[in-house]
Amino acid sequence: FDFVAKELAARRARPLQSRDTRLVHLILPKFKISSRIDLNRLLPKVGIEDIFSRRANFSGITDETFPTIFEAIHEARLEVNEKGVIKAAAEDVHAKRAHHAPHADATVVKFNRPFLLFVEDELNQRQLFVGQVFNPLQ
């Protein structure tokens, strides 16, 4: 599962393009996932080292003479509830959710096993969130 997640993220997983469209009745559980990353250890590994030192130059973003960053943390949260409300970071997005029986022609897709989750900005084709839900039945 971890290998697949890493491979898909590395390839910037995109929705499958298909000529055929079909009606789908999606059964998605409510869930919450979160991540907290200490950037103090991560950024130097990718070559960004001066940001935490006095050598850093922030003149383009502040008038302060010698600003110093001591700590940087990236925290993300994603919540999908039974009302179809998606909370991502500090923004709320409302999704339409049908509370009725599926149409006779609809293919039922039920997420009752571990799954990977990708939230992408379609306009910029950038991944906003990548996550995995281990036990959707809890």
Sequence and secondary structure as in RCSB ss.txt:
>XXXX:A:sequence
FDFVAKELAARRARPLQSRDTRLVHLILPKFKISSRIDLNRLLPKVGIEDIFSRRANFSGITDETFPTIFEAIHE
ARLEVNEKGVIKAAAEDVHAKRAHHAPHADATVVKFNRPFLLFVEDELNQRQLFVGQVFNPLQ
>XXXX:A:secstr
 HHHHHHHHHTT      S    EEEE   EEEEEEEEHHHHHHHTT  GGGSTT   TTT   SS      EEE
EEEEE TTSEEEETTEEEE     S   TT EEEE  S EEEEEEETTTTEEEEEEEES TT 
